[in-house]
């Protein structure tokens, strides 16, 4: 089983539940992604569609996490100031998360 396709299919279903308007464009892409995760022999067109969907899901997940961590980084920078060692340590930890 290919874990990245399996997790992308699960996250994609959540994303489509949150944004029903994307259902028309993406349709059964989570199902195709799940088939690509389980089945080793899949036609190239379906594999390309699954890969494109997985990339979109991972990109949206990364941007959603940035939306959570970016305000924290800005707040730490404003509160502690540029000369603080604690600031650079906290920003580094948030960057790793």
QUISULUR-V356968 format. One record per pair of residues at least 24 apart in sequence whose ideal C-beta (glycine too) atoms are under 6 Angstrom apart, sorted by the first residue. I is the first residue (numbers start at 1). J is the second residue. D is the distance in Angstrom with one decimal. If there is no record, write none. Layout:
# QUISULUR-V356968
i	j	d
I	J	D
I	J	D
This chain:
# QUISULUR-V356968
i	j	d
1	37	5.6
1	38	5.9
2	37	4.7
5	33	5.1
5	36	4.8
5	37	3.6
5	54	5.7
6	37	4.0
8	33	5.3
8	54	3.8
8	57	4.5
9	33	4.1
9	34	4.1
11	57	5.0
11	61	5.9
12	57	4.6
29	53	3.9
69	94	5.2
